[in-house]
C-alpha cells in the first residue's frame, strides 16, 4: 500500500515537469519556419500550371511538372499562412502529437487514485520505468534535476515517430494525375521527426539546458578545469607545466566535440526517420499491384526503429550530461 502511495505521489510530482517540457519543445518546433524559406526551391510566378494539376483534399491547385515523382522531400511543405506566418505539414503533426500527449497526461493526473487503474496506471508505469532506468545510468541526484527533459524527449519522439506511420500521413494532400495514377506532391501531414528543423530545435534545447546544468553543477572555473587542465593528482609541478599544452590541445578538441553534439543528435534522428519514410514509399511504388502488401514488413521494422531512435536520443542526451559532472553524482547517490 505504501509503495502504491509513493508511486502516485511520484507521478504527480513528475507529470507537471515534463508536461511543461512538451509545451517547451512544442514552442521550439516553431523553428520549422527557420530555414523553410531557404530550403524551399524558388518558384517562378509566371510558371504555367499543368493542365493535369488536380487537388486531392480541397484547397487550391499546385503547379507540378509532369515528370515530378512522389515520395518524401527534404523540406516540409507549407500548408497555409496565418498573419503572414507559414504553417507547414510538419508543424501540424507536431501540434497534434504534443496536444495528444498533454491531454493524456492531464487526464491521467486529474483524479489521482491510491490504486492506479487505466490511463493513470499506464502513465505511472511509463514514468517510473524511465525514472528507474535513467537513475541507474546517471545517478539519483542528476536524474532528479534532468528527468523531466529526458523523459519528455523519449515520450515525444516515440509518439512523433509512430504518428508518422499512421495511414494518411504523407499520402493525403494536394497533387497531380500521372500515368500511374494520382501522385501527392504536397501532403497535408508529414512525420514530425522527418523534418530537420524539429530535430535541430530539440537538440538546441538540450544543448542550452546542458550548458545550464553543467555550469550550475561545477561552475565556469570547474568546467574550464575539466576541459583544459586534466588530472593533477600525484603529479609534480614540472610535469604539470610540461603537459599543459597537451591538455589544452585536448581541451580544444573536446570543445569542438561538444559543439558537434547537437549536430549529431539532430542528424541521427532525422536521417533514420527520413530514410525509413523513403524506404516505405519506395516499397509501395516498387510493385503497384502489391503496394498494400510489400511495405508491411518494413512498417513493423519502422515501429521498432521509432522506439530505438527515441531511446538513443534520450540516452545520448543523458550520457552527454553525465560526462561533464560525474563526480558530483556519486556521493549523493551512495549516501542515501
N, C-alpha and C positions, 0 to 999 in steps of 0.2 A: 504493500500500500504506500509506504514512504517512497519507494522507487517511482511509482506512478505519479505521486505528487511532485517529486523533484523533476520528473520528465515534463509534466505540464508546465511547471514554473520555468524550466529551461527553455521550452518552446516559446513561452510568452515573452521571455527576455530577448530571444534571438530574432523572433519574427519581425518586429518593427525595424531592426537594424538593416537586415538585408532586403526587406521590402523597400525601405528608403533607398537602398543601393540600386534596386531595379529602376526606381524613378531616376536616379542619377545617371545610370547607363542609358536610360531612355532619352534623357535630355542630351547626352553626349552623342546619341545616334543622329541628332540633327546635323552632325558634321558630315552626313551623307551628302549634304549640299556642297561641302568643301571639296573641290576637285571635280565636281559634277560637270561644271561648265568646261573645265579643261579636258575631261575625258570624253565628253560628247563630241562626235565628229561634226564639223561645220556643215551647215545645210544652206543651200542657196535658196533665197526667197523666190527666185524666178524658175526654179526647177519644176518641170511639168509633172502633174500627177498621173501615174499609170492608170489606164482605163480599167484595169482589173483590180485596183485597190478596193478592198472591202473592209467591213467592220464586223468584228466577232461579237462584241458585247457593248453595243451602243457607242456614243461619242462620235467625234469627227473622224474622217478618214486619215490615214497616214500614208504618205507617198513612199513607196518601196520599190526599188528596181525589180525587174522580173527575175534576175539571177540571184536575188537575196536568198540566203539559206536560213533555216531555222536553227535554234539552239541558243543557249545562254550566251550573253555578251559580257564583256568585262565591266562595262558601265551599267548602272541602273537606269531604267527608263523613267523619264519624267511623265507623271500621270496628269498632274494639274498644278495650278499656281493659286495660292491664297495670299492676296495682298502683295503680289509680286514674289512670294516665297515659293520656290519649287518643291513639290511633293513627289517623291519617287516611289516606285513599287516596293523597293526595299524598306522604306520608311513605313509604309502601310503594314507590312508583315511584322516589322519590329514593334509597332504600336499594338498590334493585335496580340502578339505573344506577351508583351510586357503587361498589358491590361489584363490578360487572362491569368497570368501568374499573380498579379497584385490582388485581383478579385478572389482567386482561390485561396491565397494566404489570409486575406481578411475574413473570408468565410470560415476558414479553419480556426481562427483565433477569436471570433466574435463571441462565442459562448464556450469557454474552456471547461472541459469536464475532467473530473478526477480520474475516471477510467475512460481514456480516449476511444472513440469509435469513428468509423467513416473517414471523412477527409481530414479530421484532426489527427487521427491515428496515422494516416499516410504521411502527413507533414512532420509529425513527431519522429516517425521512423527515419524519414529522409534527413531531417536536420541533425538528429542525434548520430546517425551513421556518418554523415560528413564531418561532424564535430569530432567524434572519436577517431576517425581516420586521419584528419589533419593534426590532431593533438599528438598522435604517435610520430608524426613527421617533424613538426616544427616546435613542439613543446606547448605546455599549458598556458604559459604567460603570453606567448606570441599569438597563439590561436585565439585567446580571449580578446586580443586587440584587432585581429585581422579577419576573423572568421566571417564576419558579415559580408566582406567583399569577395572572398574566395568562394563562399557558398553561393553568392549571387552569380558570380561568373559561371560556375558549373551548372546551376539550375537554368539560368537564362540561355546559355549557349546550347545546352542539351535540348531545351524546348524549341529554340530557334532552328537548330539542325533538323529536328524531327518535323517541325512545321513545314520546312522546305520540301518534305517528301509527301505531303498531303496532295492527293489528286486535285488538279486545278491550278496549283502553284506552278507558274511558268507555261501553262497551256491555255489559260483563259485570258483573252485580251484582244488587241487590235492586230490585223494582219492583212494578207492578200491571198488571192487564189493563184495556185500554180498547177503545173501538170500533175503533181502528186496529191493535190487537194489543197485544203486551206492551211496556210503557214502563218503562225503567230510571230509577229515581228516586235510587238510592244506589249509584253504580258502585263496584266493587271497586278499580279503578285509575283514576287521573286524571293528566293531564300535569303533571309537577312544576313546570315554569315557568309554568303557567297558574294558579298559586296565588301571590297577592301576598305571602304570608308568606315563601316561599322566596326570591323575588327581592329582597325587602326585607332578608332576612338576608344575602344575598351583597353587597348594596350597603353595608350597615353594616360588614361585614367589610372591604371595600375602604376605606371611609372611615376606619376605625380604623388600618389599615396605612398609608394615605396620610398621615395626620397623623404617624405614627411616622417614616416615611421623610423627610418634609419637615423635621421638627424635627431629625432626625439629620443631614440634609444642610446646612441653613442655620441651625439653631438658633432658639430663640424670638425673639431680637432680630432675626435676619435675616428671619424670617417677618413680624415687625411692620414692618420697613423695607420689605419687598417689597409689603406691603398698603397702608401708610398714608403713607409718605414720598415715594414717587415718585422719578424721576431727579433727580440733583443736579449732574451733570457740566456745567460751563460756566455755572452759574447763580450769580448774586450772592446774598449772604445776605438782602438785602432782598426779592429776588424769591422766594426760598425761603419766607420768612415770609409773603409775600403769597399764595402758592399753597398754603400748608399747610392751610387749611380745605378747599380744593377736593380736595386729595389725601386728606385724612381722610374727607371725604364719599364719595369714590370708593372708599376702602378699606372703608367700611361696606357699600357696595353689593356689593363683591367678597366680603366675608364672608358676606353673605346669599346670594349666588350659590353660594358653596362649600357652604353648608348645604343648598342645594337640589339639589346634585349626586346624593346618594344617592336622593333622591326621583325625579329624572329617570331615573336608571339603572333603578330597580326598576319604575316605571310604564311605561317604554318597552318593556321586555322582557315584562312581564306583559300589557300591553294588546295587543300584537301577537299573542302566542301565544293569549291567551284569545279574541281576535277571530277568529283562524284556526280554533280549535276550534268556535266558534259558527257560522262560515260553513260548515264541513263538516257540522255537524249540520243546519243549515238546508237545505243542498242535498240531504241524504239524505232529509229529510221533505217536500221540495217535490213530488216525484212518487214515491209509494211503490213503484210498479212498476219504476221506474228508479233505485232507491236504490243499486243496485250499480254504476251507470254514471256518473251525474251528478257525484258527488264526485271522480272520478278526476283531471280536470284540476286541480282545486283541491288535491288531495293533492300533485301534482307542484309546485304553487306553494308549498305549505307546506313541502315539503322544502327548497326554495331559501330560503324565509323563515326557516326554522330556522337555516340556515347564516349568513344575513345578520345575524340578531339576535345570534347568538353572536359574530360578528366585530365588530359595532357595540359590544356591551358591553365586549369586550376593548379595542378601540381607544379608546373614551371613557375607560376607566379609565387607560390608558397616557397619553393626552394630558393628562388632569387631573393626573396625577403630574408630567408634564414641565413644565406651566405654571408650577409654583412653584419649580422648580430647574433652569432651562435653562443657566445659566452654568457650573454645576459639571460639566455633561456634555461641553462642547465640548473643553476642554483635555485630559482623559484620553483621550477617544476619538481625537483627532487626533494625540496624541503617540506612539501605538503604531505 
